């Protein structure tokens, strides 16, 4: 999938609510991002590694975390980049 299509899909799902599957995936990804030391809330909620707007990126099923932290869904709860 092209980066443009990934971005478009994420924003589309963010603005329309997406479907139940994408909403569940986004919820799991947000939990991981919420604990990540690279998540920044300066100006807007974004990833400090790739710069993406997190609420949109987590809603694109084809998008990936630049540090591969999303690969753990649903196998493991803890995140190596955790603030905890």
Order of alpha helices (4+ residues) and beta strands (2+ residues): alpha-alpha-beta-beta-alpha
